[in-house]
Amino acid sequence: MIMALIIFGMVVIPGVFVYLALNPPHLTRQQITVGDVIVYRKQKASTHPGIRAYDIHAAEQGDFYTYLVDKYWVVAGILRDGRIEAVTRTHKHHHLAPDDPNLRKAGLVERLRYAQRFPQSEKPRV
C-alpha cells in the first residue's frame, strides 16, 4: 500500500502537472472577467529584435527576424460578440478572441515579477 502511494506521488501527480502545463485549457468568455491581467504573445518582425524577444528566427536573406514578445495587458471589458477588450500601458485598446491561442491569464509569478509592465489604474487628480 505504501509503495503504491509513493509511486502515485512520484509519477502520476507530476505527470498531471506536466500535462496541464503543456496543454493549457483554452480561455472562454466565462473564465476572463473585467480587471483580469492577461499576457498576449505577439509575433513581430524587424531588423533588430528587442531584449524581451524570444523564439527568434532569421529570414532566408538574413535582413529581418521574426520573433515573439509577451505583452502584458488588462481586460477592460467583454464585448457583446464575446471578444475581449484589452488595454495596454499606453492606453491603447485591442479586441481579442477569447479562444486565441496567444492569449492567457497571467500567472501569480508573472503578476508579481512583471507588475510594472501591466497597465496601472489612473489615480484621480485632486
ZADO-1210 file (C-alpha; in nm, 4 decimals, padded with zeros to 6 digits):
<atoms>
<atom x="00.0000" y="00.0000" z="00.0000" code="MET" pos="1"/>
<atom x="00.2783" y="00.2425" z="00.0902" code="ILE" pos="2"/>
<atom x="00.4636" y="00.1571" z="-00.2318" code="MET" pos="3"/>
<atom x="00.1503" y="00.2369" z="-00.4354" code="ALA" pos="4"/>
<atom x="00.1201" y="00.5767" z="-00.2650" code="LEU" pos="5"/>
<atom x="00.4865" y="00.6510" z="-00.3311" code="ILE" pos="6"/>
<atom x="00.4527" y="00.5591" z="-00.6988" code="ILE" pos="7"/>
<atom x="00.1337" y="00.7640" z="-00.7248" code="PHE" pos="8"/>
<atom x="00.3036" y="01.0650" z="-00.5630" code="GLY" pos="9"/>
<atom x="00.6189" y="01.0425" z="-00.7719" code="MET" pos="10"/>
<atom x="00.4705" y="00.9541" z="-01.1120" code="VAL" pos="11"/>
<atom x="00.1023" y="01.0328" z="-01.1504" code="VAL" pos="12"/>
<atom x="00.0796" y="01.3705" z="-00.9754" code="ILE" pos="13"/>
<atom x="00.3826" y="01.5260" z="-01.1547" code="PRO" pos="14"/>
<atom x="00.2525" y="01.3782" z="-01.4805" code="GLY" pos="15"/>
<atom x="-00.0775" y="01.5616" z="-01.4377" code="VAL" pos="16"/>
<atom x="00.1034" y="01.8905" z="-01.3738" code="PHE" pos="17"/>
<atom x="00.3235" y="01.8433" z="-01.6819" code="VAL" pos="18"/>
<atom x="00.0189" y="01.7598" z="-01.8961" code="TYR" pos="19"/>
<atom x="-00.1661" y="02.0709" z="-01.7778" code="LEU" pos="20"/>
<atom x="00.1404" y="02.2889" z="-01.8320" code="ALA" pos="21"/>
<atom x="00.1845" y="02.1660" z="-02.1903" code="LEU" pos="22"/>
<atom x="-00.1880" y="02.1617" z="-02.2751" code="ASN" pos="23"/>
<atom x="-00.3495" y="02.4607" z="-02.1038" code="PRO" pos="24"/>
<atom x="-00.7265" y="02.4795" z="-02.1379" code="PRO" pos="25"/>
<atom x="-00.8499" y="02.7423" z="-02.3823" code="HIS" pos="26"/>
<atom x="-00.9886" y="03.0545" z="-02.2263" code="LEU" pos="27"/>
<atom x="-01.3575" y="03.1147" z="-02.2600" code="THR" pos="28"/>
<atom x="-01.5716" y="03.4166" z="-02.2036" code="ARG" pos="29"/>
<atom x="-01.6677" y="03.2911" z="-01.8565" code="GLN" pos="30"/>
<atom x="-01.3065" y="03.2470" z="-01.7457" code="GLN" pos="31"/>
<atom x="-01.1970" y="03.6036" z="-01.8171" code="ILE" pos="32"/>
<atom x="-01.3537" y="03.8916" z="-01.6331" code="THR" pos="33"/>
<atom x="-01.3038" y="04.2661" z="-01.6391" code="VAL" pos="34"/>
<atom x="-00.9918" y="04.3630" z="-01.4476" code="GLY" pos="35"/>
<atom x="-00.8021" y="04.0380" z="-01.5100" code="ASP" pos="36"/>
<atom x="-00.4391" y="04.0726" z="-01.6109" code="VAL" pos="37"/>
<atom x="-00.3531" y="03.8837" z="-01.9288" code="ILE" pos="38"/>
<atom x="-00.0459" y="03.8015" z="-02.1323" code="VAL" pos="39"/>
<atom x="-00.0674" y="03.8203" z="-02.5115" code="TYR" pos="40"/>
<atom x="00.2073" y="03.6574" z="-02.7163" code="ARG" pos="41"/>
<atom x="00.2566" y="03.8855" z="-03.0168" code="LYS" pos="42"/>
<atom x="00.4573" y="03.7959" z="-03.3265" code="GLN" pos="43"/>
<atom x="00.6774" y="04.0716" z="-03.4638" code="LYS" pos="44"/>
<atom x="00.9342" y="04.1221" z="-03.7386" code="ALA" pos="45"/>
<atom x="01.2220" y="04.3697" z="-03.7523" code="SER" pos="46"/>
<atom x="01.5910" y="04.4026" z="-03.8251" code="THR" pos="47"/>
<atom x="01.6815" y="04.4208" z="-03.4552" code="HIS" pos="48"/>
<atom x="01.4804" y="04.2110" z="-03.2070" code="PRO" pos="49"/>
<atom x="01.4405" y="04.3728" z="-02.8679" code="GLY" pos="50"/>
<atom x="01.5704" y="04.2455" z="-02.5380" code="ILE" pos="51"/>
<atom x="01.2355" y="04.0809" z="-02.4495" code="ARG" pos="52"/>
<atom x="01.2187" y="03.8872" z="-02.7804" code="ALA" pos="53"/>
<atom x="01.2260" y="03.5091" z="-02.7817" code="TYR" pos="54"/>
<atom x="01.1829" y="03.2286" z="-03.0362" code="ASP" pos="55"/>
<atom x="01.3860" y="03.4350" z="-03.2851" code="ILE" pos="56"/>
<atom x="01.4149" y="03.3159" z="-03.6468" code="HIS" pos="57"/>
<atom x="01.6171" y="03.4817" z="-03.9230" code="ALA" pos="58"/>
<atom x="01.4688" y="03.5315" z="-04.2696" code="ALA" pos="59"/>
<atom x="01.6256" y="03.3458" z="-04.5613" code="GLU" pos="60"/>
<atom x="01.8059" y="03.6580" z="-04.6818" code="GLN" pos="61"/>
<atom x="01.9066" y="03.7487" z="-04.3271" code="GLY" pos="62"/>
<atom x="01.7597" y="04.1007" z="-04.3412" code="ASP" pos="63"/>
<atom x="01.4731" y="04.0503" z="-04.0979" code="PHE" pos="64"/>
<atom x="01.3998" y="03.8449" z="-03.7911" code="TYR" pos="65"/>
<atom x="01.0631" y="03.7147" z="-03.6778" code="THR" pos="66"/>
<atom x="01.0167" y="03.6691" z="-03.3066" code="TYR" pos="67"/>
<atom x="00.7658" y="03.6663" z="-03.0242" code="LEU" pos="68"/>
<atom x="00.7190" y="03.9207" z="-02.7466" code="VAL" pos="69"/>
<atom x="00.4927" y="03.8897" z="-02.4436" code="ASP" pos="70"/>
<atom x="00.2577" y="04.1844" z="-02.3947" code="LYS" pos="71"/>
<atom x="00.1114" y="04.2475" z="-02.0501" code="TYR" pos="72"/>
<atom x="-00.2404" y="04.3901" z="-02.0651" code="TRP" pos="73"/>
<atom x="-00.5534" y="04.4299" z="-01.8514" code="VAL" pos="74"/>
<atom x="-00.9057" y="04.3299" z="-01.9541" code="VAL" pos="75"/>
<atom x="-01.1156" y="04.6470" z="-01.9853" code="ALA" pos="76"/>
<atom x="-01.4362" y="04.4807" z="-02.0973" code="GLY" pos="77"/>
<atom x="-01.6145" y="04.1934" z="-02.2650" code="ILE" pos="78"/>
<atom x="-01.7908" y="04.2945" z="-02.5862" code="LEU" pos="79"/>
<atom x="-02.1368" y="04.1677" z="-02.6849" code="ARG" pos="80"/>
<atom x="-01.9932" y="03.9394" z="-02.9513" code="ASP" pos="81"/>
<atom x="-01.7680" y="03.7730" z="-02.6908" code="GLY" pos="82"/>
<atom x="-01.4428" y="03.9435" z="-02.7840" code="ARG" pos="83"/>
<atom x="-01.2203" y="04.0711" z="-02.5066" code="ILE" pos="84"/>
<atom x="-01.1216" y="04.4371" z="-02.4924" code="GLU" pos="85"/>
<atom x="-00.7695" y="04.4712" z="-02.3530" code="ALA" pos="86"/>
<atom x="-00.5860" y="04.7895" z="-02.2538" code="VAL" pos="87"/>
<atom x="-00.2106" y="04.8472" z="-02.2764" code="THR" pos="88"/>
<atom x="00.0129" y="05.0626" z="-02.0573" code="ARG" pos="89"/>
<atom x="-00.0147" y="05.3395" z="-02.3152" code="THR" pos="90"/>
<atom x="-00.3971" y="05.3152" z="-02.3041" code="HIS" pos="91"/>
<atom x="-00.4351" y="05.1550" z="-02.6461" code="LYS" pos="92"/>
<atom x="-00.7299" y="04.9194" z="-02.6861" code="HIS" pos="93"/>
<atom x="-00.7143" y="04.5783" z="-02.8539" code="HIS" pos="94"/>
<atom x="-01.0022" y="04.3423" z="-02.9293" code="HIS" pos="95"/>
<atom x="-00.9124" y="03.9746" z="-02.8922" code="LEU" pos="96"/>
<atom x="-01.0990" y="03.6496" z="-02.9499" code="ALA" pos="97"/>
<atom x="-01.1403" y="03.4586" z="-02.6229" code="PRO" pos="98"/>
<atom x="-01.0144" y="03.1379" z="-02.7866" code="ASP" pos="99"/>
<atom x="-00.6983" y="03.2989" z="-02.9307" code="ASP" pos="100"/>
<atom x="-00.4092" y="03.0581" z="-02.8563" code="PRO" pos="101"/>
<atom x="-00.1771" y="03.3557" z="-02.7953" code="ASN" pos="102"/>
<atom x="-00.3955" y="03.4804" z="-02.5084" code="LEU" pos="103"/>
<atom x="-00.3711" y="03.3581" z="-02.1496" code="ARG" pos="104"/>
<atom x="-00.4224" y="03.4807" z="-01.7983" code="LYS" pos="105"/>
<atom x="-00.1115" y="03.5966" z="-01.6168" code="ALA" pos="106"/>
<atom x="00.0093" y="03.3576" z="-01.3513" code="GLY" pos="107"/>
<atom x="00.0961" y="03.4564" z="-00.9975" code="LEU" pos="108"/>
<atom x="00.4701" y="03.4699" z="-01.0658" code="VAL" pos="109"/>
<atom x="00.4191" y="03.6914" z="-01.3729" code="GLU" pos="110"/>
<atom x="00.1865" y="03.9253" z="-01.1846" code="ARG" pos="111"/>
<atom x="00.4483" y="03.9727" z="-00.9148" code="LEU" pos="112"/>
<atom x="00.7614" y="03.9766" z="-01.1309" code="ARG" pos="113"/>
<atom x="00.6254" y="04.1971" z="-01.4108" code="TYR" pos="114"/>
<atom x="00.3835" y="04.4131" z="-01.2119" code="ALA" pos="115"/>
<atom x="00.5327" y="04.7315" z="-01.3590" code="GLN" pos="116"/>
<atom x="00.4579" y="04.6110" z="-01.7142" code="ARG" pos="117"/>
<atom x="00.0832" y="04.5821" z="-01.6589" code="PHE" pos="118"/>
<atom x="-00.1294" y="04.8942" z="-01.7018" code="PRO" pos="119"/>
<atom x="-00.1958" y="05.0728" z="-01.3759" code="GLN" pos="120"/>
<atom x="-00.5302" y="05.2292" z="-01.2988" code="SER" pos="121"/>
<atom x="-00.5189" y="05.6040" z="-01.3111" code="GLU" pos="122"/>
<atom x="-00.5498" y="05.7794" z="-00.9778" code="LYS" pos="123"/>
<atom x="-00.7979" y="06.0637" z="-00.9648" code="PRO" pos="124"/>
<atom x="-00.6362" y="06.4053" z="-00.9818" code="ARG" pos="125"/>
<atom x="-00.7176" y="06.6395" z="-00.6985" code="VAL" pos="126"/>
</atoms>
